[in-house]
Amino acid sequence: MPKSFTVDGAKLTQARIEAGLSMEDVSAVIGGNKSSLSRWERGIVHPTEHGILSLAVLLKRTDFIRER
């Protein structure tokens, strides 16, 4: 069975803040919106694997990614 990944919302928030990016900044770059990113950071919904990859590239780190 292939592995599936999601994000740890608290670590994603920390990575975004440490990168000096606002929710609007991240949303504009990855093509989403601020409310979607907010739900990812709060763990209400999970991003697609494409969204996870986009976040990793933008933030230049992967420590917020976890296996489902």
PQR file of N, CA, C, O and H, with PARSE charges and radii, in Angstrom:
ATOM      1  N   MET A   1       0.848  -1.182   0.000 -0.4000 1.5000
ATOM      2  CA  MET A   1       0.000   0.000   0.000 -0.0000 2.0000
ATOM      3  C   MET A   1       0.896   1.249   0.000  0.5500 1.7000
ATOM      4  O   MET A   1       1.834   1.330   0.794 -0.5500 1.4000
ATOM      5  N   PRO A   2       0.618   2.226  -0.884 -0.5600 1.5000
ATOM      6  CA  PRO A   2       1.449   3.430  -0.929  0.2800 2.0000
ATOM      7  C   PRO A   2       1.257   4.280   0.327  0.5500 1.7000
ATOM      8  O   PRO A   2       0.192   4.281   0.945 -0.5500 1.4000
ATOM      9  N   LYS A   3       2.301   4.990   0.677 -0.4000 1.5000
ATOM     10  CA  LYS A   3       2.232   5.857   1.846 -0.0000 2.0000
ATOM     11  C   LYS A   3       1.435   7.105   1.501  0.5500 1.7000
ATOM     12  O   LYS A   3       1.429   7.557   0.356 -0.5500 1.4000
ATOM     13  H   LYS A   3       3.165   4.989   0.175  0.4000 1.0000
ATOM     14  N   SER A   4       0.774   7.648   2.491 -0.4000 1.5000
ATOM     15  CA  SER A   4       0.003   8.873   2.350 -0.0000 2.0000
ATOM     16  C   SER A   4       0.539   9.874   3.371  0.5500 1.7000
ATOM     17  O   SER A   4       0.899   9.506   4.489 -0.5500 1.4000
ATOM     18  H   SER A   4       0.779   7.281   3.421  0.4000 1.0000
ATOM     19  N   PHE A   5       0.586  11.117   2.979 -0.4000 1.5000
ATOM     20  CA  PHE A   5       1.164  12.142   3.842 -0.0000 2.0000
ATOM     21  C   PHE A   5       0.187  13.270   4.117  0.5500 1.7000
ATOM     22  O   PHE A   5      -0.741  13.515   3.346 -0.5500 1.4000
ATOM     23  H   PHE A   5       0.293  11.416   2.071  0.4000 1.0000
ATOM     24  N   THR A   6       0.411  13.940   5.212 -0.4000 1.5000
ATOM     25  CA  THR A   6      -0.358  15.116   5.598 -0.0000 2.0000
ATOM     26  C   THR A   6       0.608  16.077   6.286  0.5500 1.7000
ATOM     27  O   THR A   6       1.822  15.880   6.238 -0.5500 1.4000
ATOM     28  H   THR A   6       1.165  13.741   5.838  0.4000 1.0000
ATOM     29  N   VAL A   7       0.080  17.103   6.917 -0.4000 1.5000
ATOM     30  CA  VAL A   7       0.944  18.062   7.605 -0.0000 2.0000
ATOM     31  C   VAL A   7       0.580  18.141   9.081  0.5500 1.7000
ATOM     32  O   VAL A   7      -0.566  17.912   9.468 -0.5500 1.4000
ATOM     33  H   VAL A   7      -0.906  17.263   6.956  0.4000 1.0000
ATOM     34  N   ASP A   8       1.567  18.467   9.887 -0.4000 1.5000
ATOM     35  CA  ASP A   8       1.353  18.800  11.295 -0.0000 2.0000
ATOM     36  C   ASP A   8       1.088  20.300  11.298  0.5500 1.7000
ATOM     37  O   ASP A   8       1.991  21.092  11.028 -0.5500 1.4000
ATOM     38  H   ASP A   8       2.498  18.654   9.572  0.4000 1.0000
ATOM     39  N   GLY A   9      -0.133  20.688  11.599 -0.4000 1.5000
ATOM     40  CA  GLY A   9      -0.535  22.089  11.509 -0.0000 2.0000
ATOM     41  C   GLY A   9       0.304  23.044  12.326  0.5500 1.7000
ATOM     42  O   GLY A   9       0.662  24.120  11.847 -0.5500 1.4000
ATOM     43  H   GLY A   9      -0.867  20.044  11.818  0.4000 1.0000
ATOM     44  N   ALA A  10       0.625  22.669  13.559 -0.4000 1.5000
ATOM     45  CA  ALA A  10       1.429  23.546  14.423 -0.0000 2.0000
ATOM     46  C   ALA A  10       2.829  23.743  13.838  0.5500 1.7000
ATOM     47  O   ALA A  10       3.370  24.849  13.866 -0.5500 1.4000
ATOM     48  H   ALA A  10       0.334  21.795  13.948  0.4000 1.0000
ATOM     49  N   LYS A  11       3.407  22.669  13.311 -0.4000 1.5000
ATOM     50  CA  LYS A  11       4.744  22.784  12.717 -0.0000 2.0000
ATOM     51  C   LYS A  11       4.704  23.574  11.414  0.5500 1.7000
ATOM     52  O   LYS A  11       5.643  24.302  11.092 -0.5500 1.4000
ATOM     53  H   LYS A  11       2.967  21.771  13.288  0.4000 1.0000
ATOM     54  N   LEU A  12       3.608  23.427  10.663 -0.4000 1.5000
ATOM     55  CA  LEU A  12       3.449  24.222   9.439 -0.0000 2.0000
ATOM     56  C   LEU A  12       3.379  25.705   9.784  0.5500 1.7000
ATOM     57  O   LEU A  12       4.033  26.528   9.142 -0.5500 1.4000
ATOM     58  H   LEU A  12       2.845  22.836  10.923  0.4000 1.0000
ATOM     59  N   THR A  13       2.597  26.041  10.785 -0.4000 1.5000
ATOM     60  CA  THR A  13       2.493  27.439  11.218 -0.0000 2.0000
ATOM     61  C   THR A  13       3.862  27.971  11.631  0.5500 1.7000
ATOM     62  O   THR A  13       4.250  29.073  11.243 -0.5500 1.4000
ATOM     63  H   THR A  13       2.066  25.373  11.306  0.4000 1.0000
ATOM     64  N   GLN A  14       4.581  27.193  12.408 -0.4000 1.5000
ATOM     65  CA  GLN A  14       5.911  27.602  12.865 -0.0000 2.0000
ATOM     66  C   GLN A  14       6.851  27.806  11.677  0.5500 1.7000
ATOM     67  O   GLN A  14       7.594  28.786  11.637 -0.5500 1.4000
ATOM     68  H   GLN A  14       4.265  26.297  12.723  0.4000 1.0000
ATOM     69  N   ALA A  15       6.822  26.896  10.718 -0.4000 1.5000
ATOM     70  CA  ALA A  15       7.693  27.006   9.543 -0.0000 2.0000
ATOM     71  C   ALA A  15       7.355  28.262   8.737  0.5500 1.7000
ATOM     72  O   ALA A  15       8.256  28.956   8.264 -0.5500 1.4000
ATOM     73  H   ALA A  15       6.218  26.100  10.750  0.4000 1.0000
ATOM     74  N   ARG A  16       6.078  28.552   8.580 -0.4000 1.5000
ATOM     75  CA  ARG A  16       5.652  29.743   7.845 -0.0000 2.0000
ATOM     76  C   ARG A  16       6.120  31.011   8.542  0.5500 1.7000
ATOM     77  O   ARG A  16       6.644  31.924   7.904 -0.5500 1.4000
ATOM     78  H   ARG A  16       5.347  27.989   8.964  0.4000 1.0000
ATOM     79  N   ILE A  17       5.930  31.062   9.839 -0.4000 1.5000
ATOM     80  CA  ILE A  17       6.333  32.247  10.609 -0.0000 2.0000
ATOM     81  C   ILE A  17       7.848  32.413  10.577  0.5500 1.7000
ATOM     82  O   ILE A  17       8.342  33.526  10.397 -0.5500 1.4000
ATOM     83  H   ILE A  17       5.504  30.320  10.357  0.4000 1.0000
ATOM     84  N   GLU A  18       8.588  31.327  10.749 -0.4000 1.5000
ATOM     85  CA  GLU A  18      10.051  31.398  10.720 -0.0000 2.0000
ATOM     86  C   GLU A  18      10.571  31.827   9.349  0.5500 1.7000
ATOM     87  O   GLU A  18      11.646  32.417   9.244 -0.5500 1.4000
ATOM     88  H   GLU A  18       8.187  30.422  10.895  0.4000 1.0000
ATOM     89  N   ALA A  19       9.810  31.530   8.308 -0.4000 1.5000
ATOM     90  CA  ALA A  19      10.186  31.956   6.961 -0.0000 2.0000
ATOM     91  C   ALA A  19       9.823  33.423   6.717  0.5500 1.7000
ATOM     92  O   ALA A  19      10.161  33.992   5.679 -0.5500 1.4000
ATOM     93  H   ALA A  19       8.936  31.050   8.393  0.4000 1.0000
ATOM     94  N   GLY A  20       9.132  34.024   7.685 -0.4000 1.5000
ATOM     95  CA  GLY A  20       8.754  35.432   7.563 -0.0000 2.0000
ATOM     96  C   GLY A  20       7.610  35.660   6.591  0.5500 1.7000
ATOM     97  O   GLY A  20       7.507  36.730   5.991 -0.5500 1.4000
ATOM     98  H   GLY A  20       8.858  33.561   8.528  0.4000 1.0000
ATOM     99  N   LEU A  21       6.746  34.657   6.430 -0.4000 1.5000
ATOM    100  CA  LEU A  21       5.653  34.747   5.471 -0.0000 2.0000
ATOM    101  C   LEU A  21       4.307  34.826   6.175  0.5500 1.7000
ATOM    102  O   LEU A  21       4.073  34.156   7.181 -0.5500 1.4000
ATOM    103  H   LEU A  21       6.829  33.788   6.918  0.4000 1.0000
ATOM    104  N   SER A  22       3.436  35.650   5.630 -0.4000 1.5000
ATOM    105  CA  SER A  22       2.065  35.725   6.143 -0.0000 2.0000
ATOM    106  C   SER A  22       1.234  34.630   5.469  0.5500 1.7000
ATOM    107  O   SER A  22       1.678  33.995   4.512 -0.5500 1.4000
ATOM    108  H   SER A  22       3.627  36.194   4.813  0.4000 1.0000
ATOM    109  N   MET A  23       0.046  34.427   5.978 -0.4000 1.5000
ATOM    110  CA  MET A  23      -0.856  33.461   5.349 -0.0000 2.0000
ATOM    111  C   MET A  23      -1.176  33.906   3.915  0.5500 1.7000
ATOM    112  O   MET A  23      -1.283  33.078   3.010 -0.5500 1.4000
ATOM    113  H   MET A  23      -0.315  34.943   6.755  0.4000 1.0000
ATOM    114  N   GLU A  24      -1.323  35.196   3.724 -0.4000 1.5000
ATOM    115  CA  GLU A  24      -1.610  35.726   2.391 -0.0000 2.0000
ATOM    116  C   GLU A  24      -0.449  35.455   1.439  0.5500 1.7000
ATOM    117  O   GLU A  24      -0.663  35.093   0.282 -0.5500 1.4000
ATOM    118  H   GLU A  24      -1.236  35.869   4.459  0.4000 1.0000
ATOM    119  N   ASP A  25       0.791  35.631   1.931 -0.4000 1.5000
ATOM    120  CA  ASP A  25       1.975  35.376   1.106 -0.0000 2.0000
ATOM    121  C   ASP A  25       1.993  33.929   0.621  0.5500 1.7000
ATOM    122  O   ASP A  25       2.167  33.664  -0.568 -0.5500 1.4000
ATOM    123  H   ASP A  25       0.964  35.925   2.871  0.4000 1.0000
ATOM    124  N   VAL A  26       1.811  33.005   1.549 -0.4000 1.5000
ATOM    125  CA  VAL A  26       1.858  31.583   1.212 -0.0000 2.0000
ATOM    126  C   VAL A  26       0.721  31.232   0.261  0.5500 1.7000
ATOM    127  O   VAL A  26       0.936  30.538  -0.732 -0.5500 1.4000
ATOM    128  H   VAL A  26       1.669  33.221   2.515  0.4000 1.0000
ATOM    129  N   SER A  27      -0.472  31.700   0.554 -0.4000 1.5000
ATOM    130  CA  SER A  27      -1.632  31.393  -0.279 -0.0000 2.0000
ATOM    131  C   SER A  27      -1.440  31.893  -1.709  0.5500 1.7000
ATOM    132  O   SER A  27      -1.790  31.199  -2.663 -0.5500 1.4000
ATOM    133  H   SER A  27      -0.647  32.264   1.361  0.4000 1.0000
ATOM    134  N   ALA A  28      -0.891  33.081  -1.856 -0.4000 1.5000
ATOM    135  CA  ALA A  28      -0.672  33.635  -3.194 -0.0000 2.0000
ATOM    136  C   ALA A  28       0.301  32.789  -4.007  0.5500 1.7000
ATOM    137  O   ALA A  28       0.112  32.601  -5.209 -0.5500 1.4000
ATOM    138  H   ALA A  28      -0.606  33.645  -1.081  0.4000 1.0000
ATOM    139  N   VAL A  29       1.339  32.282  -3.353 -0.4000 1.5000
ATOM    140  CA  VAL A  29       2.357  31.512  -4.062 -0.0000 2.0000
ATOM    141  C   VAL A  29       1.865  30.111  -4.415  0.5500 1.7000
ATOM    142  O   VAL A  29       2.123  29.627  -5.517 -0.5500 1.4000
ATOM    143  H   VAL A  29       1.492  32.436  -2.377  0.4000 1.0000
ATOM    144  N   ILE A  30       1.163  29.457  -3.500 -0.4000 1.5000
ATOM    145  CA  ILE A  30       0.753  28.068  -3.772 -0.0000 2.0000
ATOM    146  C   ILE A  30      -0.587  27.989  -4.505  0.5500 1.7000
ATOM    147  O   ILE A  30      -1.040  26.898  -4.852 -0.5500 1.4000
ATOM    148  H   ILE A  30       0.953  29.850  -2.604  0.4000 1.0000
ATOM    149  N   GLY A  31      -1.217  29.130  -4.738 -0.4000 1.5000
ATOM    150  CA  GLY A  31      -2.447  29.139  -5.522 -0.0000 2.0000
ATOM    151  C   GLY A  31      -3.707  28.801  -4.754  0.5500 1.7000
ATOM    152  O   GLY A  31      -4.715  28.416  -5.347 -0.5500 1.4000
ATOM    153  H   GLY A  31      -0.849  30.016  -4.456  0.4000 1.0000
ATOM    154  N   GLY A  32      -3.658  28.937  -3.469 -0.4000 1.5000
ATOM    155  CA  GLY A  32      -4.841  28.659  -2.655 -0.0000 2.0000
ATOM    156  C   GLY A  32      -5.424  29.948  -2.113  0.5500 1.7000
ATOM    157  O   GLY A  32      -5.297  31.006  -2.730 -0.5500 1.4000
ATOM    158  H   GLY A  32      -2.840  29.249  -2.987  0.4000 1.0000
ATOM    159  N   ASN A  33      -6.052  29.858  -0.980 -0.4000 1.5000
ATOM    160  CA  ASN A  33      -6.541  31.069  -0.327 -0.0000 2.0000
ATOM    161  C   ASN A  33      -6.232  30.983   1.164  0.5500 1.7000
ATOM    162  O   ASN A  33      -5.908  29.920   1.696 -0.5500 1.4000
ATOM    163  H   ASN A  33      -6.155  28.999  -0.479  0.4000 1.0000
ATOM    164  N   LYS A  34      -6.341  32.124   1.812 -0.4000 1.5000
ATOM    165  CA  LYS A  34      -5.967  32.213   3.228 -0.0000 2.0000
ATOM    166  C   LYS A  34      -6.807  31.278   4.093  0.5500 1.7000
ATOM    167  O   LYS A  34      -6.290  30.694   5.045 -0.5500 1.4000
ATOM    168  H   LYS A  34      -6.603  32.987   1.380  0.4000 1.0000
ATOM    169  N   SER A  35      -8.074  31.127   3.782 -0.4000 1.5000
ATOM    170  CA  SER A  35      -8.915  30.283   4.643 -0.0000 2.0000
ATOM    171  C   SER A  35      -8.534  28.806   4.512  0.5500 1.7000
ATOM    172  O   SER A  35      -8.608  28.066   5.493 -0.5500 1.4000
ATOM    173  H   SER A  35      -8.494  31.601   3.009  0.4000 1.0000
ATOM    174  N   SER A  36      -8.130  28.371   3.321 -0.4000 1.5000
ATOM    175  CA  SER A  36      -7.674  26.983   3.169 -0.0000 2.0000
ATOM    176  C   SER A  36      -6.416  26.749   3.987  0.5500 1.7000
ATOM    177  O   SER A  36      -6.308  25.746   4.692 -0.5500 1.4000
ATOM    178  H   SER A  36      -8.071  28.972   2.524  0.4000 1.0000
ATOM    179  N   LEU A  37      -5.474  27.660   3.896 -0.4000 1.5000
ATOM    180  CA  LEU A  37      -4.229  27.534   4.660 -0.0000 2.0000
ATOM    181  C   LEU A  37      -4.525  27.537   6.152  0.5500 1.7000
ATOM    182  O   LEU A  37      -3.926  26.769   6.905 -0.5500 1.4000
ATOM    183  H   LEU A  37      -5.562  28.475   3.323  0.4000 1.0000
ATOM    184  N   SER A  38      -5.431  28.381   6.579 -0.4000 1.5000
ATOM    185  CA  SER A  38      -5.809  28.423   7.993 -0.0000 2.0000
ATOM    186  C   SER A  38      -6.360  27.074   8.453  0.5500 1.7000
ATOM    187  O   SER A  38      -6.036  26.607   9.546 -0.5500 1.4000
ATOM    188  H   SER A  38      -5.918  29.004   5.967  0.4000 1.0000
ATOM    189  N   ARG A  39      -7.188  26.451   7.624 -0.4000 1.5000
ATOM    190  CA  ARG A  39      -7.753  25.139   7.985 -0.0000 2.0000
ATOM    191  C   ARG A  39      -6.673  24.064   8.017  0.5500 1.7000
ATOM    192  O   ARG A  39      -6.742  23.145   8.834 -0.5500 1.4000
ATOM    193  H   ARG A  39      -7.452  26.830   6.736  0.4000 1.0000
ATOM    194  N   TRP A  40      -5.674  24.166   7.136 -0.4000 1.5000
ATOM    195  CA  TRP A  40      -4.551  23.221   7.163 -0.0000 2.0000
ATOM    196  C   TRP A  40      -3.779  23.388   8.464  0.5500 1.7000
ATOM    197  O   TRP A  40      -3.445  22.408   9.130 -0.5500 1.4000
ATOM    198  H   TRP A  40      -5.618  24.912   6.473  0.4000 1.0000
ATOM    199  N   GLU A  41      -3.497  24.643   8.820 -0.4000 1.5000
ATOM    200  CA  GLU A  41      -2.710  24.905  10.031 -0.0000 2.0000
ATOM    201  C   GLU A  41      -3.455  24.487  11.292  0.5500 1.7000
ATOM    202  O   GLU A  41      -2.829  24.105  12.280 -0.5500 1.4000
ATOM    203  H   GLU A  41      -3.768  25.439   8.279  0.4000 1.0000
ATOM    204  N   ARG A  42      -4.772  24.552  11.272 -0.4000 1.5000
ATOM    205  CA  ARG A  42      -5.562  24.142  12.431 -0.0000 2.0000
ATOM    206  C   ARG A  42      -5.922  22.664  12.413  0.5500 1.7000
ATOM    207  O   ARG A  42      -6.522  22.169  13.367 -0.5500 1.4000
ATOM    208  H   ARG A  42      -5.281  24.862  10.469  0.4000 1.0000
ATOM    209  N   GLY A  43      -5.568  21.947  11.345 -0.4000 1.5000
ATOM    210  CA  GLY A  43      -5.831  20.520  11.263 -0.0000 2.0000
ATOM    211  C   GLY A  43      -7.270  20.159  10.955  0.5500 1.7000
ATOM    212  O   GLY A  43      -7.685  19.020  11.171 -0.5500 1.4000
ATOM    213  H   GLY A  43      -5.080  22.350  10.570  0.4000 1.0000
ATOM    214  N   ILE A  44      -8.026  21.105  10.459 -0.4000 1.5000
ATOM    215  CA  ILE A  44      -9.437  20.855  10.139 -0.0000 2.0000
ATOM    216  C   ILE A  44      -9.556  20.082   8.835  0.5500 1.7000
ATOM    217  O   ILE A  44     -10.360  19.156   8.728 -0.5500 1.4000
ATOM    218  H   ILE A  44      -7.688  22.030  10.284  0.4000 1.0000
ATOM    219  N   VAL A  45      -8.762  20.461   7.851 -0.4000 1.5000
ATOM    220  CA  VAL A  45      -8.701  19.739   6.581 -0.0000 2.0000
ATOM    221  C   VAL A  45      -7.229  19.493   6.259  0.5500 1.7000
ATOM    222  O   VAL A  45      -6.339  20.111   6.843 -0.5500 1.4000
ATOM    223  H   VAL A  45      -8.109  21.214   7.939  0.4000 1.0000
ATOM    224  N   HIS A  46      -6.992  18.585   5.325 -0.4000 1.5000
ATOM    225  CA  HIS A  46      -5.621  18.243   4.965 -0.0000 2.0000
ATOM    226  C   HIS A  46      -5.354  18.625   3.520  0.5500 1.7000
ATOM    227  O   HIS A  46      -6.210  18.433   2.657 -0.5500 1.4000
ATOM    228  H   HIS A  46      -7.715  18.082   4.850  0.4000 1.0000
ATOM    229  N   PRO A  47      -4.172  19.165   3.253 -0.5600 1.5000
ATOM    230  CA  PRO A  47      -3.842  19.528   1.876  0.2800 2.0000
ATOM    231  C   PRO A  47      -3.619  18.287   1.015  0.5500 1.7000
ATOM    232  O   PRO A  47      -3.348  17.196   1.517 -0.5500 1.4000
ATOM    233  N   THR A  48      -3.740  18.486  -0.285 -0.4000 1.5000
ATOM    234  CA  THR A  48      -3.413  17.415  -1.221 -0.0000 2.0000
ATOM    235  C   THR A  48      -1.901  17.208  -1.191  0.5500 1.7000
ATOM    236  O   THR A  48      -1.166  18.029  -0.641 -0.5500 1.4000
ATOM    237  H   THR A  48      -3.960  19.372  -0.693  0.4000 1.0000
ATOM    238  N   GLU A  49      -1.448  16.125  -1.777 -0.4000 1.5000
ATOM    239  CA  GLU A  49      -0.002  15.902  -1.833 -0.0000 2.0000
ATOM    240  C   GLU A  49       0.679  16.984  -2.671  0.5500 1.7000
ATOM    241  O   GLU A  49       1.822  17.351  -2.399 -0.5500 1.4000
ATOM    242  H   GLU A  49      -2.045  15.459  -2.224  0.4000 1.0000
ATOM    243  N   HIS A  50      -0.019  17.493  -3.687 -0.4000 1.5000
ATOM    244  CA  HIS A  50       0.534  18.605  -4.475 -0.0000 2.0000
ATOM    245  C   HIS A  50       0.689  19.844  -3.584  0.5500 1.7000
ATOM    246  O   HIS A  50       1.694  20.550  -3.664 -0.5500 1.4000
ATOM    247  H   HIS A  50      -0.948  17.195  -3.907  0.4000 1.0000
ATOM    248  N   GLY A  51      -0.303  20.098  -2.746 -0.4000 1.5000
ATOM    249  CA  GLY A  51      -0.227  21.230  -1.818 -0.0000 2.0000
ATOM    250  C   GLY A  51       0.920  21.067  -0.829  0.5500 1.7000
ATOM    251  O   GLY A  51       1.615  22.034  -0.515 -0.5500 1.4000
ATOM    252  H   GLY A  51      -1.120  19.525  -2.681  0.4000 1.0000
ATOM    253  N   ILE A  52       1.118  19.858  -0.343 -0.4000 1.5000
ATOM    254  CA  ILE A  52       2.204  19.581   0.594 -0.0000 2.0000
ATOM    255  C   ILE A  52       3.551  19.836  -0.080  0.5500 1.7000
ATOM    256  O   ILE A  52       4.442  20.452   0.505 -0.5500 1.4000
ATOM    257  H   ILE A  52       0.554  19.073  -0.598  0.4000 1.0000
ATOM    258  N   LEU A  53       3.685  19.357  -1.309 -0.4000 1.5000
ATOM    259  CA  LEU A  53       4.931  19.568  -2.054 -0.0000 2.0000
ATOM    260  C   LEU A  53       5.176  21.056  -2.295  0.5500 1.7000
ATOM    261  O   LEU A  53       6.303  21.530  -2.155 -0.5500 1.4000
ATOM    262  H   LEU A  53       2.961  18.857  -1.784  0.4000 1.0000
ATOM    263  N   SER A  54       4.136  21.786  -2.653 -0.4000 1.5000
ATOM    264  CA  SER A  54       4.267  23.235  -2.869 -0.0000 2.0000
ATOM    265  C   SER A  54       4.728  23.943  -1.600  0.5500 1.7000
ATOM    266  O   SER A  54       5.580  24.830  -1.650 -0.5500 1.4000
ATOM    267  H   SER A  54       3.220  21.401  -2.767  0.4000 1.0000
ATOM    268  N   LEU A  55       4.163  23.546  -0.469 -0.4000 1.5000
ATOM    269  CA  LEU A  55       4.568  24.135   0.812 -0.0000 2.0000
ATOM    270  C   LEU A  55       6.036  23.831   1.117  0.5500 1.7000
ATOM    271  O   LEU A  55       6.781  24.711   1.549 -0.5500 1.4000
ATOM    272  H   LEU A  55       3.471  22.825  -0.429  0.4000 1.0000
ATOM    273  N   ALA A  56       6.443  22.591   0.892 -0.4000 1.5000
ATOM    274  CA  ALA A  56       7.827  22.192   1.171 -0.0000 2.0000
ATOM    275  C   ALA A  56       8.809  22.989   0.319  0.5500 1.7000
ATOM    276  O   ALA A  56       9.855  23.416   0.808 -0.5500 1.4000
ATOM    277  H   ALA A  56       5.838  21.876   0.541  0.4000 1.0000
ATOM    278  N   VAL A  57       8.479  23.185  -0.941 -0.4000 1.5000
ATOM    279  CA  VAL A  57       9.352  23.952  -1.834 -0.0000 2.0000
ATOM    280  C   VAL A  57       9.403  25.408  -1.389  0.5500 1.7000
ATOM    281  O   VAL A  57      10.484  25.989  -1.291 -0.5500 1.4000
ATOM    282  H   VAL A  57       7.630  22.838  -1.338  0.4000 1.0000
ATOM    283  N   LEU A  58       8.258  25.993  -1.124 -0.4000 1.5000
ATOM    284  CA  LEU A  58       8.199  27.393  -0.717 -0.0000 2.0000
ATOM    285  C   LEU A  58       8.933  27.635   0.601  0.5500 1.7000
ATOM    286  O   LEU A  58       9.706  28.585   0.720 -0.5500 1.4000
ATOM    287  H   LEU A  58       7.380  25.521  -1.204  0.4000 1.0000
ATOM    288  N   LEU A  59       8.689  26.775   1.587 -0.4000 1.5000
ATOM    289  CA  LEU A  59       9.264  26.976   2.921 -0.0000 2.0000
ATOM    290  C   LEU A  59      10.682  26.417   3.047  0.5500 1.7000
ATOM    291  O   LEU A  59      11.371  26.664   4.037 -0.5500 1.4000
ATOM    292  H   LEU A  59       8.061  26.003   1.491  0.4000 1.0000
ATOM    293  N   LYS A  60      11.108  25.658   2.027 -0.4000 1.5000
ATOM    294  CA  LYS A  60      12.455  25.068   1.997 -0.0000 2.0000
ATOM    295  C   LYS A  60      12.720  24.171   3.211  0.5500 1.7000
ATOM    296  O   LYS A  60      13.808  24.176   3.786 -0.5500 1.4000
ATOM    297  H   LYS A  60      10.548  25.457   1.223  0.4000 1.0000
ATOM    298  N   ARG A  61      11.686  23.400   3.582 -0.4000 1.5000
ATOM    299  CA  ARG A  61      11.813  22.447   4.689 -0.0000 2.0000
ATOM    300  C   ARG A  61      10.686  21.434   4.618  0.5500 1.7000
ATOM    301  O   ARG A  61       9.673  21.651   3.954 -0.5500 1.4000
ATOM    302  H   ARG A  61      10.802  23.396   3.114  0.4000 1.0000
ATOM    303  N   THR A  62      10.880  20.336   5.308 -0.4000 1.5000
ATOM    304  CA  THR A  62       9.883  19.259   5.281 -0.0000 2.0000
ATOM    305  C   THR A  62       9.503  18.749   6.669  0.5500 1.7000
ATOM    306  O   THR A  62       8.765  17.770   6.784 -0.5500 1.4000
ATOM    307  H   THR A  62      11.703  20.160   5.848  0.4000 1.0000
ATOM    308  N   ASP A  63       9.989  19.389   7.705 -0.4000 1.5000
ATOM    309  CA  ASP A  63       9.751  18.878   9.054 -0.0000 2.0000
ATOM    310  C   ASP A  63       8.291  18.947   9.492  0.5500 1.7000
ATOM    311  O   ASP A  63       7.939  18.374  10.523 -0.5500 1.4000
ATOM    312  H   ASP A  63      10.588  20.184   7.612  0.4000 1.0000
ATOM    313  N   PHE A  64       7.443  19.624   8.745 -0.4000 1.5000
ATOM    314  CA  PHE A  64       6.015  19.705   9.070 -0.0000 2.0000
ATOM    315  C   PHE A  64       5.204  18.595   8.404  0.5500 1.7000
ATOM    316  O   PHE A  64       4.006  18.462   8.656 -0.5500 1.4000
ATOM    317  H   PHE A  64       7.730  20.089   7.907  0.4000 1.0000
ATOM    318  N   ILE A  65       5.856  17.796   7.552 -0.4000 1.5000
ATOM    319  CA  ILE A  65       5.166  16.706   6.851 -0.0000 2.0000
ATOM    320  C   ILE A  65       5.219  15.445   7.714  0.5500 1.7000
ATOM    321  O   ILE A  65       6.251  15.106   8.294 -0.5500 1.4000
ATOM    322  H   ILE A  65       6.829  17.904   7.347  0.4000 1.0000
ATOM    323  N   ARG A  66       4.067  14.759   7.779 -0.4000 1.5000
ATOM    324  CA  ARG A  66       4.026  13.517   8.531 -0.0000 2.0000
ATOM    325  C   ARG A  66       3.222  12.491   7.750  0.5500 1.7000
ATOM    326  O   ARG A  66       2.392  12.829   6.907 -0.5500 1.4000
ATOM    327  H   ARG A  66       3.229  15.035   7.308  0.4000 1.0000
ATOM    328  N   GLU A  67       3.492  11.229   8.057 -0.4000 1.5000
ATOM    329  CA  GLU A  67       2.770  10.144   7.416 -0.0000 2.0000
ATOM    330  C   GLU A  67       1.396   9.999   8.056  0.5500 1.7000
ATOM    331  O   GLU A  67       1.260  10.118   9.274 -0.5500 1.4000
ATOM    332  H   GLU A  67       4.166  10.955   8.742  0.4000 1.0000
ATOM    333  N   ARG A  68       0.380   9.744   7.238 -0.4000 1.5000
ATOM    334  CA  ARG A  68      -0.972   9.539   7.764 -0.0000 2.0000
ATOM    335  C   ARG A  68      -1.103   8.200   8.410  0.5500 1.7000
ATOM    336  O   ARG A  68      -2.176   7.857   8.909 -0.5500 1.4000
ATOM    337  H   ARG A  68       0.491   9.647   6.249  0.4000 1.0000
TER
END
